[in-house]
Amino acid sequence: MMRLLPVLALLLVGVPALAQQQPPGAPANETVQPQDVSARVDPKQVRIGDPFLYEVVITHPKDHRYELVLPKETGDIEVLDQTRQRKDGTDTATTTFGVRMSAFALGMVQLPALSFDVATPEGPKKFSLPGREVEVTSTLPPDADGKGADLFDYQPPQEVPIRSWRLVLALLVVLGLSLLSFLLYRWWSNRPKREVVVPVLPLDVRTRKALDTLKAEDLPSRGHVKDFYFRLSEIIRGYLGERYGFEALECTSSELMASLRRLHAPGLPEDALMRFVSESDMVKYARADSTPESCRDALAFGYTLIEKTYIPPPPPQASANAAAPHVQ
C-alpha cells in the first residue's frame, strides 16, 4: 500500500496538466494581430447623404492574406462599395482596403467595426478593427434660418408664356414618336417566339470534362502551379454551388465551409475539402510551393468529390400520351 502512494500522487498532479494541454491540430489562437494598422476617414466632415471614404491600411507578414467581411448591421451608415489592393515587400505585405460609405444622421456618427478573415500558414484566423467617427453636417447653408429655410425648398410650377407654336409642335412630334416606339415594342414583345431547346449535359458529366481538360493541360509540369490551383478551385466551387444551390464562387473559404455545414450534404468529405481549400489558398495567395504529387492528389480529390456527392436525377416519367402496345 505504501508503494502505491507515490504513483497516485504523480497521477493526481499529471492529470490536470494533461487536461490543460491543447489537443493536437487545434489552432493556437483564433485571432491574429497585424504588424501595423492605420485607418482614416476622408473627408472627416461630410454632408448628410454624401459619400466618403473609410480607408484601412494593414501591414502583415507576406504569407498572410486579409479579406474584409462587410458588417451586416450598419445603423445610420450605408456601405456603397469596397476596394482591395495588396503590395508585397521582401518579408511583409501591405493590404489597403477602401470602403465608400454615406451617413444619414447629423453630428458625430460612429462607423461600424470591420472584421477580417485572415488566411495564415497555421490556418484561418480573425482580426477585428473598431470603427472610427465621422462628423455629418446638414445640406443647408449656415445662414438658412436667417434668410428663411423655405427659400431653399421646392417651388410650385410657374407659368411660362409661349411666343409661338414651335414648342407645342415639337412636343407633339416627340409624343408621336414615343407612342410609335411603344407600339413597336409591344408588338415585338408579343410576337410568337420559337423556343430553342439546347440540351444541357448533367452536372457530373460537365464537371468531369472540365477536370479532364485541366488534367490534359498538365499545368504543374510547365511551372504554372498557381494557375492550376485557381482553375481547379473554380471547377470544384462551381460544382458545389450548382449541386447544393448557393453562390460558391463568390464565397471566401470560411464562408464556403460555413454554407456547406448549414446545408444537407450527405456524403460530403468535409475534412478532405477543408484540406484542399487551405492548400489551395496557400498556393494561390501566399505563394506556397506544391509538389507534383500534391497537384495530382488535388485533381484526384475533384473526381472523388463528384463520386461521393453527386446524385443522378430521377428518369423522366413516360408521358400519358405515349404509344402503348396494341393487343390483337
Residue frames relative to the residue before (quaternion, step in Angstrom):
aa qw qx qy qz dx dy dz
M 1.0000 0.0000 0.0000 0.0000 0.00 0.00 0.00
M 0.6439 0.5199 -0.3248 0.4578 3.60 0.97 -0.81
R 0.6464 0.5251 -0.3380 0.4383 3.63 1.01 -0.68
L 0.6555 0.5267 -0.3204 0.4361 3.62 1.09 -0.57
L 0.5489 0.6455 -0.4033 0.3454 3.63 1.12 -0.47
P 0.6671 0.4733 -0.3413 0.4631 3.70 0.81 -0.74
V 0.6370 0.5259 -0.3445 0.4461 3.59 0.99 -0.75
L 0.6595 0.5008 -0.3115 0.4662 3.58 0.96 -0.85
A 0.6292 0.5331 -0.3386 0.4530 3.59 1.03 -0.72
L 0.6498 0.5086 -0.3185 0.4664 3.59 0.97 -0.84
L 0.6500 0.5146 -0.3249 0.4551 3.60 0.99 -0.81
L 0.6578 0.5139 -0.3146 0.4519 3.60 0.96 -0.83
V 0.6728 0.4677 -0.2954 0.4913 3.58 1.07 -0.68
G 0.7116 0.4908 -0.2696 0.4243 3.63 0.91 -0.87
V 0.6144 0.5824 -0.3675 0.3850 3.61 1.03 -0.69
P 0.6686 0.4643 -0.3388 0.4717 3.69 0.82 -0.78
A 0.6379 0.5314 -0.3467 0.4364 3.59 1.01 -0.76
L 0.6581 0.4915 -0.3154 0.4753 3.57 0.99 -0.78
A 0.6376 0.5407 -0.3401 0.4305 3.60 1.03 -0.71
Q 0.6779 0.4872 -0.2941 0.4654 3.58 1.16 -0.65
Q 0.5434 0.6172 -0.4176 0.3866 3.59 1.17 -0.30
Q 0.4841 -0.6648 0.4939 0.2823 3.52 -1.12 0.73
P 0.4855 -0.6632 0.4725 0.3181 3.61 -0.91 0.83
P 0.5914 -0.5886 0.4041 0.3749 3.58 -1.07 0.69
G 0.8052 0.2913 -0.2244 0.4653 3.53 -1.06 0.83
A 0.5502 0.6058 -0.4196 0.3928 3.63 1.21 -0.18
P 0.5318 -0.6360 0.4367 0.3493 3.66 -1.00 0.66
A 0.5181 -0.6582 0.4537 0.3041 3.54 -0.99 0.86
N 0.7898 -0.0707 0.0912 0.6024 3.60 0.99 -0.72
E 0.3862 -0.7458 0.4935 0.2261 3.59 -0.86 0.92
T 0.7173 0.3635 -0.2444 0.5419 3.59 1.24 -0.24
V 0.1586 -0.7686 0.6140 0.0839 3.54 -1.27 0.47
Q 0.2587 -0.7607 0.5800 0.1345 3.55 -1.13 0.72
P 0.3603 -0.7424 0.5132 0.2359 3.63 -0.61 1.03
Q 0.6532 -0.5282 0.3753 0.3918 3.53 -1.29 0.26
D 0.7932 -0.0704 0.0665 0.6012 3.60 1.03 -0.70
V 0.0469 -0.7809 0.6228 0.0049 3.59 -1.10 0.79
S 0.0410 0.7685 -0.6380 0.0265 3.55 -1.02 0.85
A 0.0505 -0.7946 0.6050 -0.0041 3.56 -1.05 0.81
R 0.0202 0.7932 -0.6079 0.0298 3.55 -1.10 0.73
V 0.2847 -0.7220 0.6068 0.1714 3.54 -1.30 0.53
D 0.0178 -0.8095 0.5850 -0.0477 3.58 -0.73 1.09
P 0.5071 -0.3711 -0.7536 0.1928 1.56 -1.03 2.30
K 0.6079 -0.5762 0.4009 0.3712 3.57 -1.24 0.34
Q 0.7536 0.2338 -0.1506 0.5956 3.59 1.25 -0.46
V 0.0207 0.8099 -0.5819 0.0704 3.59 -0.62 1.14
R 0.4838 -0.6243 0.5184 0.3277 3.51 -1.30 0.35
I 0.6264 -0.5651 0.3800 0.3794 3.53 -1.15 0.65
G 0.8026 0.2547 -0.2197 0.4927 3.57 -0.86 1.04
D 0.6017 0.5607 -0.3720 0.4304 3.63 1.21 -0.35
P 0.4790 -0.6755 0.4690 0.3069 3.63 -1.00 0.71
F 0.0255 -0.7642 0.6440 0.0232 3.54 -1.25 0.58
L 0.4460 -0.7021 0.5047 0.2310 3.56 -1.30 0.41
Y 0.1292 -0.7425 0.6543 0.0625 3.54 -1.00 0.97
E 0.0463 -0.8357 0.5459 -0.0381 3.58 -0.26 1.31
V 0.0713 -0.7804 0.6212 -0.0011 3.56 -0.93 1.01
V 0.1032 -0.7857 0.6097 0.0202 3.60 -0.80 1.08
I 0.0661 -0.8095 0.5828 -0.0262 3.58 -0.63 1.19
T 0.1486 -0.7564 0.6324 0.0768 3.58 -0.90 1.00
H 0.0781 0.8132 -0.5580 0.1459 3.57 -0.63 1.13
P 0.6733 -0.4606 0.3604 0.4523 3.62 -1.24 0.15
K 0.6140 -0.6051 0.3740 0.3420 3.53 -1.12 0.74
D 0.7161 0.4420 -0.2654 0.4705 3.61 1.05 -0.65
H 0.5678 0.5448 -0.4077 0.4631 3.61 1.22 0.41
R 0.1275 -0.7746 0.6147 0.0769 3.58 -1.16 0.65
Y 0.1926 -0.7952 0.5710 0.0670 3.57 -0.78 1.11
E 0.0440 -0.7771 0.6279 -0.0022 3.57 -0.95 0.98
L 0.3726 -0.7450 0.5143 0.2042 3.58 -0.80 1.07
V 0.1693 -0.7483 0.6349 0.0902 3.54 -1.04 0.90
L 0.3340 -0.7761 0.4975 0.1964 3.59 -0.32 1.24
P 0.4921 -0.6697 0.4628 0.3084 3.62 -0.95 0.81
K 0.4356 -0.6988 0.5089 0.2509 3.56 -1.11 0.72
E 0.7469 0.2828 -0.1711 0.5770 3.59 1.05 -0.75
T 0.0142 -0.8423 0.5372 -0.0421 3.59 -0.45 1.23
G 0.4298 -0.7279 0.4591 0.2731 3.61 1.21 0.02
D 0.8176 -0.1790 0.1767 0.5180 3.56 -0.77 -1.13
I 0.5986 0.5495 -0.3510 0.4654 3.60 1.28 0.19
E 0.1493 -0.7576 0.6283 0.0942 3.57 -1.09 0.79
V 0.2852 -0.7501 0.5766 0.1533 3.58 -0.81 1.05
L 0.2667 -0.7974 0.5283 0.1180 3.57 -0.66 1.18
D 0.7455 -0.2639 0.1952 0.5800 3.60 0.76 -1.00
Q 0.2438 -0.7603 0.5822 0.1534 3.57 -1.33 0.09
T 0.1626 -0.7526 0.6295 0.1043 3.55 -1.31 0.48
R 0.1171 -0.7830 0.6086 0.0532 3.57 -1.23 0.52
Q 0.0224 0.7831 -0.6194 0.0510 3.58 -0.87 1.03
R 0.1043 -0.7912 0.6015 0.0350 3.56 -1.02 0.86
K 0.0601 -0.7757 0.6282 0.0092 3.54 -1.07 0.88
D 0.2361 -0.7996 0.5432 0.0997 3.57 -0.59 1.20
G 0.1938 -0.7543 0.6173 0.1112 3.51 -1.16 0.78
T 0.7750 -0.3176 0.2336 0.4939 3.57 -1.20 -0.47
D 0.8204 0.0888 -0.0162 0.5647 3.58 0.78 -1.06
T 0.7620 0.2990 -0.1686 0.5492 3.59 1.20 -0.43
A 0.2209 -0.7420 0.6143 0.1522 3.52 -1.36 0.18
T 0.2420 -0.7534 0.5969 0.1321 3.55 -1.21 0.61
T 0.0808 -0.7883 0.6099 0.0093 3.57 -0.72 1.12
T 0.1397 -0.7975 0.5864 0.0265 3.56 -0.76 1.13
F 0.1166 -0.7792 0.6149 0.0345 3.56 -0.82 1.08
G 0.0814 -0.7789 0.6208 0.0360 3.56 -0.98 0.88
V 0.0513 -0.8009 0.5964 -0.0171 3.58 -0.61 1.16
R 0.2224 -0.7664 0.5916 0.1149 3.58 -0.63 1.15
M 0.0071 -0.8041 0.5911 -0.0628 3.54 -0.81 1.12
S 0.1147 -0.7386 0.6488 0.1429 3.52 -1.40 0.02
A 0.2848 -0.7719 0.5540 0.1273 3.56 -1.09 0.83
F 0.1615 -0.7958 0.5812 0.0531 3.55 -1.14 0.76
A 0.6355 0.4209 -0.3702 0.5310 3.54 0.97 0.97
L 0.4320 -0.7132 0.4947 0.2450 3.60 -1.00 0.83
G 0.6947 0.4529 -0.3558 0.4309 3.54 -1.24 0.56
M 0.7012 -0.3978 0.3435 0.4818 3.55 -1.26 -0.47
V 0.0993 -0.8115 0.5759 -0.0031 3.54 -0.52 1.26
Q 0.3626 -0.7357 0.5381 0.1942 3.56 -0.90 0.99
L 0.3300 -0.7332 0.5620 0.1940 3.57 -0.81 1.02
P 0.5438 -0.6316 0.4281 0.3494 3.61 -1.05 0.64
A 0.5526 -0.5899 0.4720 0.3519 3.54 -1.24 0.53
L 0.3066 -0.7517 0.5611 0.1618 3.55 -1.13 0.74
S 0.1817 -0.7713 0.6039 0.0861 3.56 -1.02 0.88
F 0.1500 -0.7891 0.5934 0.0512 3.55 -1.10 0.76
D 0.2939 -0.6940 0.6288 0.1914 3.55 -1.16 0.77
V 0.1207 -0.8113 0.5718 0.0137 3.58 -0.73 1.11
A 0.1981 -0.7588 0.6124 0.0997 3.56 -0.79 1.09
T 0.0130 0.8036 -0.5907 0.0714 3.58 -0.63 1.18
P 0.6456 -0.5063 0.3797 0.4275 3.60 -1.21 0.26
E 0.6744 0.4831 -0.3062 0.4669 3.62 1.13 -0.52
G 0.6949 -0.4175 0.2863 0.5107 3.59 1.25 -0.16
P 0.6763 -0.4943 0.3434 0.4247 3.62 -1.26 0.14
K 0.0313 -0.7867 0.6163 -0.0151 3.56 -1.08 0.87
K 0.4123 -0.7015 0.5345 0.2284 3.57 -1.34 0.06
F 0.0205 -0.7533 0.6558 0.0449 3.53 -1.33 0.44
S 0.1127 -0.8000 0.5887 0.0276 3.57 -0.90 0.97
L 0.1430 -0.7816 0.6055 0.0446 3.57 -1.04 0.90
P 0.4094 -0.7119 0.5043 0.2667 3.64 -0.67 1.04
G 0.5352 -0.6519 0.4451 0.3008 3.56 -1.15 0.67
R 0.4054 -0.6835 0.5529 0.2507 3.56 -1.24 0.50
E 0.4521 -0.6609 0.5187 0.2997 3.57 -1.33 -0.07
V 0.0972 -0.7635 0.6355 0.0604 3.54 -1.22 0.60
E 0.3644 -0.7228 0.5477 0.2114 3.56 -1.05 0.84
V 0.1300 -0.7981 0.5878 0.0249 3.57 -0.73 1.13
T 0.1276 -0.8039 0.5802 0.0272 3.56 -0.78 1.11
S 0.6170 -0.5576 0.4136 0.3706 3.55 -1.33 0.27
T 0.5276 -0.6313 0.4686 0.3217 3.57 -1.26 0.40
L 0.5938 0.5626 -0.3735 0.4374 3.62 1.23 -0.31
P 0.5363 -0.6119 0.4572 0.3591 3.63 -1.08 0.55
P 0.6662 -0.5286 0.3351 0.4055 3.61 -1.16 0.45
D 0.7485 0.3932 -0.2226 0.4853 3.62 0.99 -0.74
A 0.2964 0.7863 -0.5038 0.2001 3.61 1.18 0.43
D 0.6507 0.5209 -0.3298 0.4433 3.62 0.98 -0.76
G 0.6702 0.5028 -0.3053 0.4526 3.57 1.00 -0.80
K 0.7361 0.3976 -0.2286 0.4978 3.57 1.01 -0.73
G 0.5782 -0.5744 0.3862 0.4320 3.57 1.26 -0.20
A 0.3025 -0.7913 0.5025 0.1729 3.53 -0.26 1.25
D 0.5881 0.5966 -0.3800 0.3921 3.58 1.16 -0.51
L 0.5497 0.6148 -0.4007 0.3991 3.60 1.23 -0.37
F 0.6997 0.4576 -0.2610 0.4827 3.59 1.17 -0.58
D 0.5354 0.6205 -0.4103 0.3999 3.57 1.31 0.03
Y 0.6601 -0.4875 0.3788 0.4279 3.57 -1.30 0.13
Q 0.3008 -0.7518 0.5676 0.1490 3.55 -1.05 0.82
P 0.5340 -0.6179 0.4559 0.3538 3.62 -1.11 0.58
P 0.6497 -0.5228 0.3658 0.4133 3.61 -1.20 0.42
Q 0.2627 -0.7570 0.5851 0.1245 3.54 -1.10 0.85
E 0.4905 -0.6593 0.4909 0.2896 3.54 -1.09 0.75
V 0.1091 -0.7903 0.6025 0.0250 3.56 -0.82 1.06
P 0.3517 -0.7472 0.5168 0.2256 3.60 -0.60 1.03
I 0.2441 -0.7566 0.5937 0.1247 3.57 -1.11 0.82
R 0.3311 -0.7838 0.4964 0.1721 3.57 -0.65 1.10
S 0.7990 0.1037 -0.0529 0.5899 3.60 1.16 -0.49
W 0.5883 -0.5847 0.4451 0.3375 3.55 -1.41 0.07
R 0.3932 0.7458 -0.4752 0.2519 3.60 1.20 0.06
L 0.6611 0.5070 -0.3135 0.4558 3.56 0.95 -0.86
V 0.6400 0.5189 -0.3292 0.4612 3.57 1.02 -0.80
L 0.6583 0.5047 -0.3122 0.4630 3.59 0.94 -0.87
A 0.6433 0.5183 -0.3259 0.4597 3.57 0.97 -0.80
L 0.6498 0.5071 -0.3193 0.4676 3.57 1.00 -0.80
L 0.6406 0.5217 -0.3301 0.4566 3.59 1.03 -0.77
V 0.6365 0.5182 -0.3284 0.4674 3.57 1.04 -0.79
V 0.6545 0.5055 -0.3142 0.4662 3.58 0.95 -0.86
L 0.6549 0.5034 -0.3195 0.4644 3.59 0.95 -0.81
G 0.6491 0.5193 -0.3233 0.4522 3.59 1.01 -0.81
L 0.6639 0.4894 -0.3059 0.4755 3.58 0.96 -0.84
S 0.6336 0.5258 -0.3334 0.4593 3.58 1.03 -0.74
L 0.6547 0.5046 -0.3151 0.4663 3.58 0.99 -0.85
L 0.6470 0.5132 -0.3204 0.4642 3.58 0.98 -0.86
S 0.6477 0.5123 -0.3173 0.4662 3.61 0.97 -0.82
F 0.6438 0.5211 -0.3236 0.4575 3.57 1.01 -0.81
L 0.6647 0.4994 -0.3095 0.4615 3.59 0.94 -0.88
L 0.6410 0.5115 -0.3270 0.4697 3.59 1.00 -0.78
Y 0.6443 0.5185 -0.3232 0.4600 3.59 1.00 -0.81
R 0.6540 0.5043 -0.3229 0.4623 3.60 0.96 -0.83
W 0.6531 0.5080 -0.3228 0.4596 3.57 0.97 -0.82
W 0.6666 0.5044 -0.2992 0.4601 3.57 0.97 -0.88
S 0.6735 0.4965 -0.3034 0.4560 3.58 1.00 -0.77
N 0.7557 0.3975 -0.2071 0.4774 3.61 1.01 -0.78
R 0.4289 0.7051 -0.4721 0.3100 3.58 1.23 0.07
P 0.5705 -0.5836 0.4311 0.3849 3.63 -1.08 0.51
K 0.1743 -0.7987 0.5735 0.0533 3.54 -0.85 1.02
R 0.3535 -0.7126 0.5701 0.2055 3.50 -1.08 0.82
E 0.3251 -0.7532 0.5430 0.1791 3.52 -0.72 1.08
V 0.1697 -0.7699 0.6114 0.0682 3.52 -0.85 1.07
V 0.1601 -0.7995 0.5764 0.0548 3.54 -0.50 1.21
V 0.0998 -0.7873 0.6081 0.0187 3.54 -0.61 1.19
P 0.3655 -0.7451 0.5036 0.2400 3.61 -0.51 1.06
V 0.1978 -0.7747 0.5950 0.0814 3.54 -0.94 0.97
L 0.4257 -0.7068 0.5040 0.2554 3.56 -0.79 1.01
P 0.5974 -0.5588 0.4176 0.3955 3.62 -1.12 0.51
L 0.6629 -0.5407 0.3558 0.3763 3.53 -1.23 0.60
D 0.6793 0.4931 -0.3148 0.4431 3.61 0.86 -0.87
V 0.6383 0.5187 -0.3355 0.4593 3.60 1.04 -0.73
R 0.6711 0.4923 -0.3100 0.4595 3.59 0.90 -0.89
T 0.6656 0.4996 -0.3150 0.4563 3.59 0.97 -0.81
R 0.6510 0.4996 -0.3249 0.4702 3.62 0.95 -0.76
K 0.6234 0.5249 -0.3486 0.4629 3.61 1.02 -0.68
A 0.6447 0.5072 -0.3253 0.4704 3.58 1.00 -0.78
L 0.6534 0.4961 -0.3130 0.4785 3.61 0.99 -0.79
D 0.6370 0.5212 -0.3331 0.4600 3.59 1.01 -0.76
T 0.6418 0.5182 -0.3239 0.4633 3.60 0.98 -0.82
L 0.6603 0.5000 -0.3047 0.4703 3.58 0.96 -0.89
K 0.6449 0.5198 -0.3183 0.4611 3.58 1.02 -0.79
A 0.6667 0.5107 -0.3074 0.4475 3.59 0.98 -0.84
E 0.6384 0.5387 -0.3370 0.4344 3.62 1.06 -0.61
D 0.1693 -0.8382 0.5051 0.1168 3.61 1.25 -0.46
L 0.0454 0.8524 -0.5175 0.0598 3.58 0.80 1.05
P 0.6440 0.5337 -0.3730 0.4016 3.69 0.82 -0.74
S 0.6656 0.5075 -0.3273 0.4385 3.62 0.93 -0.75
R 0.6930 0.4391 -0.2708 0.5036 3.58 1.24 -0.37
G 0.6141 -0.6022 0.3301 0.3889 3.56 1.26 0.30
H 0.5901 0.5669 -0.3747 0.4360 3.60 1.24 0.22
V 0.0434 0.8386 -0.5399 0.0590 3.58 0.71 1.08
K 0.6476 0.5256 -0.3263 0.4449 3.60 0.96 -0.84
D 0.6562 0.4936 -0.3119 0.4780 3.60 0.95 -0.85
F 0.6084 0.5596 -0.3499 0.4407 3.59 1.07 -0.73
Y 0.7038 0.4543 -0.2785 0.4699 3.60 0.86 -0.93
F 0.5962 0.5443 -0.3692 0.4605 3.60 1.08 -0.60
R 0.6805 0.4866 -0.2899 0.4648 3.59 0.87 -0.97
L 0.6773 0.4942 -0.2980 0.4563 3.59 0.88 -0.96
S 0.6416 0.5234 -0.3253 0.4567 3.60 1.00 -0.79
E 0.6512 0.5023 -0.3232 0.4681 3.61 1.00 -0.76
I 0.6370 0.5232 -0.3345 0.4567 3.61 0.98 -0.78
I 0.6981 0.4657 -0.2807 0.4659 3.60 0.83 -0.98
R 0.6576 0.4968 -0.3181 0.4687 3.60 0.95 -0.81
G 0.6398 0.5195 -0.3309 0.4596 3.60 1.00 -0.78
Y 0.6376 0.5173 -0.3227 0.4709 3.59 1.02 -0.78
L 0.6827 0.4848 -0.3006 0.4567 3.60 0.84 -0.95
G 0.6558 0.5197 -0.3246 0.4409 3.60 0.95 -0.81
E 0.6988 0.4378 -0.2761 0.4937 3.60 0.94 -0.84
R 0.6409 0.5371 -0.3345 0.4346 3.61 1.02 -0.70
Y 0.8140 0.2477 -0.1105 0.5137 3.61 0.88 -0.92
G 0.5079 -0.7168 0.3895 0.2768 3.61 1.26 0.21
F 0.6264 0.4717 -0.4116 0.4644 3.62 0.62 1.10
E 0.5997 -0.5885 0.4175 0.3460 3.58 -1.30 0.42
A 0.0667 -0.8427 0.5339 0.0172 3.58 0.29 1.22
L 0.6343 0.5553 -0.3429 0.4145 3.63 1.03 -0.68
E 0.7113 0.4400 -0.2558 0.4847 3.61 1.14 -0.56
C 0.5626 0.6163 -0.3859 0.3933 3.63 1.24 -0.11
T 0.4407 -0.6017 0.5803 0.3270 3.51 -1.30 0.43
S 0.7046 -0.4578 0.3112 0.4439 3.57 -1.25 0.18
S 0.6791 0.4771 -0.3003 0.4701 3.59 0.92 -0.87
E 0.6417 0.5077 -0.3304 0.4704 3.61 1.02 -0.73
L 0.6113 0.5557 -0.3520 0.4401 3.62 1.04 -0.73
M 0.7055 0.4499 -0.2767 0.4725 3.59 0.80 -0.98
A 0.6398 0.5204 -0.3392 0.4526 3.60 1.01 -0.73
S 0.6460 0.5136 -0.3266 0.4607 3.62 0.98 -0.76
L 0.6672 0.4986 -0.3103 0.4583 3.59 0.92 -0.85
R 0.6435 0.5174 -0.3375 0.4520 3.61 1.04 -0.70
R 0.6653 0.4914 -0.3151 0.4654 3.61 1.12 -0.56
L 0.6737 0.4956 -0.2929 0.4633 3.59 1.17 -0.48
H 0.4973 -0.6033 0.5183 0.3464 3.54 -1.33 0.27
A 0.1190 0.8098 -0.5547 0.1495 3.58 -0.22 1.29
P 0.0808 -0.8256 0.5568 0.0435 3.61 0.28 1.18
G 0.8106 0.2666 -0.2141 0.4755 3.52 -1.04 0.85
L 0.4766 0.6847 -0.4490 0.3201 3.63 1.19 -0.12
P 0.3003 -0.7510 0.5547 0.1953 3.65 -0.70 1.03
E 0.1860 -0.8485 0.4846 0.1033 3.56 0.31 1.29
D 0.6621 0.5051 -0.3248 0.4484 3.62 0.88 -0.85
A 0.6686 0.4853 -0.3056 0.4734 3.60 0.91 -0.86
L 0.6416 0.5143 -0.3285 0.4647 3.60 1.02 -0.75
M 0.6418 0.5189 -0.3275 0.4599 3.59 1.00 -0.79
R 0.6419 0.5051 -0.3305 0.4729 3.60 1.01 -0.78
F 0.6499 0.5101 -0.3263 0.4593 3.60 0.95 -0.81
V 0.6574 0.5101 -0.3195 0.4534 3.61 0.91 -0.88
S 0.6663 0.4930 -0.3093 0.4662 3.60 0.92 -0.86
E 0.6681 0.4882 -0.3050 0.4715 3.60 0.91 -0.90
S 0.6449 0.5212 -0.3234 0.4559 3.59 1.00 -0.79
D 0.6608 0.5008 -0.3166 0.4608 3.61 0.94 -0.85
M 0.6435 0.5261 -0.3340 0.4446 3.59 0.97 -0.78
V 0.6819 0.4697 -0.2932 0.4780 3.60 0.96 -0.80
K 0.7116 0.4773 -0.2734 0.4371 3.59 0.88 -0.95
Y 0.8292 0.2599 -0.1022 0.4841 3.57 0.82 -0.97
A 0.7496 0.3656 -0.2206 0.5058 3.62 1.08 -0.58
R 0.4157 -0.7463 0.4358 0.2835 3.59 1.33 0.14
A 0.2616 0.7647 -0.5401 0.2346 3.55 0.98 0.83
D 0.4856 -0.6543 0.4996 0.2940 3.55 -1.21 0.59
S 0.0900 -0.7749 0.6238 0.0478 3.55 -1.25 0.55
T 0.4083 -0.7222 0.5087 0.2300 3.56 -0.88 0.97
P 0.6356 -0.5128 0.3920 0.4236 3.62 -1.21 0.30
E 0.6184 0.5388 -0.3563 0.4477 3.60 1.06 -0.65
S 0.6475 0.5123 -0.3252 0.4610 3.59 0.98 -0.79
C 0.6353 0.5212 -0.3298 0.4647 3.60 1.04 -0.75
R 0.6550 0.4974 -0.3212 0.4694 3.59 0.97 -0.80
D 0.6477 0.5100 -0.3242 0.4640 3.59 0.99 -0.79
A 0.6404 0.5216 -0.3304 0.4568 3.61 1.01 -0.78
L 0.6575 0.4927 -0.3102 0.4782 3.59 1.01 -0.81
A 0.6429 0.5142 -0.3227 0.4670 3.60 1.00 -0.77
F 0.5932 0.5641 -0.3674 0.4415 3.59 1.11 -0.60
G 0.6064 0.5622 -0.3579 0.4338 3.60 1.06 -0.70
Y 0.6678 0.4768 -0.3029 0.4847 3.59 0.93 -0.87
T 0.6523 0.5201 -0.3198 0.4492 3.60 0.96 -0.84
L 0.6225 0.5547 -0.3401 0.4349 3.58 1.02 -0.78
I 0.6485 0.5044 -0.3192 0.4724 3.60 1.00 -0.80
E 0.6675 0.5189 -0.3100 0.4349 3.59 0.88 -0.94
K 0.7372 0.4363 -0.2416 0.4559 3.60 0.98 -0.82
T 0.7928 0.3504 -0.1665 0.4701 3.62 1.05 -0.57
Y 0.6414 0.5458 -0.3575 0.4037 3.63 1.05 -0.52
I 0.1051 -0.7666 0.6325 0.0354 3.55 -0.96 0.97
P 0.3840 -0.7360 0.4983 0.2500 3.64 -0.49 1.09
P 0.4990 -0.6430 0.4769 0.3318 3.61 -1.04 0.71
P 0.5850 -0.5809 0.4188 0.3807 3.61 -1.13 0.55
P 0.5517 -0.6118 0.4396 0.3578 3.61 -1.05 0.67
P 0.5507 -0.6171 0.4362 0.3545 3.61 -1.05 0.70
Q 0.4731 -0.6777 0.4886 0.2798 3.52 -1.04 0.84
A 0.5671 -0.6024 0.4402 0.3489 3.56 -1.12 0.66
S 0.5028 -0.6634 0.4723 0.2898 3.55 -0.99 0.89
A 0.5551 -0.6216 0.4368 0.3386 3.57 -1.13 0.68
N 0.6856 0.4724 -0.2743 0.4812 3.57 1.23 -0.53
A 0.4111 0.7172 -0.4814 0.2912 3.59 1.22 0.10
A 0.5724 -0.6141 0.4174 0.3479 3.55 -1.10 0.69
A 0.2259 -0.7738 0.5828 0.1024 3.55 -0.87 1.01
P 0.5831 -0.5867 0.4107 0.3835 3.61 -1.08 0.54
H 0.3975 -0.7227 0.5181 0.2264 3.55 -0.95 0.90
V 0.3017 -0.7316 0.5894 0.1623 3.54 -1.05 0.88
Q 0.3152 -0.7551 0.5478 0.1739 3.62 -0.68 1.13
